[in-house]
Amino acid sequence: MWLRFQNNHGRRLWVAVGYYSPGCSDGGDWAKKGWWRLDPGQAATMLWTTNEYSTFYAEDDVGAHWSGPYTTHLPFSAFDWCWDTGQTGAESVGMRLVTVTNAAWPWTGTINLV
């Protein structure tokens, strides 16, 4: 399935995703990627996955955020890392879980960020 994000928030958003990636070089099975910039009203398809679970974190420029309990480190610039990879100065955030059914089917699930 494709995972798509829609910015219905009214301010510019920055989005990162976490996804199942067996055999990632850190020895784990999860990876993370970001940042996508979504202006108000804009949408972007960010991830193809056949796993029923993925995660995301989003924030705007003035402090609002969409988060959850799955903690990882995210840098302030573009990245494509294994889950446990970090760097000095990276921000520790909690990512929110996305659970879907029929993830192996070719369909698009949209998450509306309000």
Secondary structure as UniProt FT lines:
FT   STRAND          2..7
FT   STRAND          13..20
FT   TURN            22..23
FT   TURN            25..26
FT   STRAND          30..38
FT   TURN            40..41
FT   STRAND          43..48
FT   STRAND          53..60
FT   TURN            61..62
FT   STRAND          65..66
FT   STRAND          70..74
FT   STRAND          79..82
FT   TURN            83..84
FT   TURN            88..89
FT   STRAND          91..99
FT   TURN            103..104
FT   STRAND          108..113
//
